[in-house]
Structure formats: C-alpha cells, structure tokens
Amino acid sequence: MNIALIMTAVKLGATVANKVEVTELLKDADGKIQGARVRDNLTGDEWEVKAKVLSSSDPPATSYGDYHRA
C-alpha cells in the first residue's frame, strides 16, 4: 500500500525521498511552516525543500515531535 501511495503522489507531481532526515522546519514571519531543511543520510548532503504540505512517515517512536515545539 505504501508504494501505491508513493507512486500516486509522484504521478500527481510530488517529489519523494527516502533516507532523508528533517533537520529544521522553515517558517515564515508568522510562524507558518513553509518547508524544511533536510539531510540525505546516505551522502550527508543537505538542502532546503519548500512545500505547501509536509508529510512525515516516521514511526511514532521518533523525536520528530520535537520540531513541532520549536
């Protein structure tokens, strides 16, 4: 099912990445999330992703929630 969801998202124009970690959420002056700074955990490369929607597929036991308190 996850592969079908990913393929549908790609077909509709989404960019999908694997083994990428969010290191920082990017916010506008009002605190609205506009994107994220990410790191490729295989190469160490980092870049910014601008987005209207951010979706995390981390398991519930991760520290991703720490970013929401920032």
C-alpha positions in Angstrom: 0.0 0.0 0.0 2.8 2.5 0.8 4.3 2.0 -2.7 0.9 2.6 -4.3 0.6 5.8 -2.2 4.1 7.0 -3.2 3.5 6.2 -6.9 0.2 8.1 -6.9 1.9 11.1 -5.2 4.7 11.1 -7.8 2.1 10.8 -10.6 0.5 14.0 -9.2 3.7 15.9 -9.1 5.1 15.2 -5.7 8.8 14.7 -5.0 9.6 11.7 -2.8 12.8 11.0 -0.9 14.0 8.1 1.1 16.7 8.0 3.8 16.2 11.8 4.3 16.0 13.4 7.7 14.4 16.8 8.6 17.0 18.9 10.4 14.9 22.1 10.7 11.5 23.3 9.8 11.4 26.5 7.8 8.8 29.1 9.0 7.6 32.4 7.7 7.4 35.6 9.9 4.0 34.4 11.2 5.4 31.0 12.3 3.7 29.1 9.5 5.7 26.1 8.2 6.9 26.8 4.6 9.3 23.9 4.1 12.2 22.0 5.7 15.9 21.7 5.7 16.8 18.1 5.1 19.8 15.8 5.1 20.4 12.8 3.0 21.6 10.1 5.5 23.5 8.2 2.8 25.6 11.1 1.4 25.4 13.7 4.1 24.2 16.3 1.5 21.8 19.0 2.9 19.3 21.2 1.1 16.1 23.2 1.7 12.7 22.0 0.5 9.9 24.5 0.0 6.4 22.9 0.3 2.7 23.7 0.7 2.3 20.3 2.5 4.9 18.4 4.5 4.3 14.7 5.4 6.4 12.6 7.7 6.3 8.8 7.5 8.4 8.3 10.7 7.3 5.7 13.1 5.5 7.1 16.2 8.5 6.4 18.5 10.8 9.0 16.8 11.7 12.5 18.0 10.0 14.3 15.1 7.6 15.8 17.5 10.4 18.0 18.9 10.3 20.1 15.7 6.7 21.0 16.3 7.6 22.6 19.7 10.2 24.8 18.0 
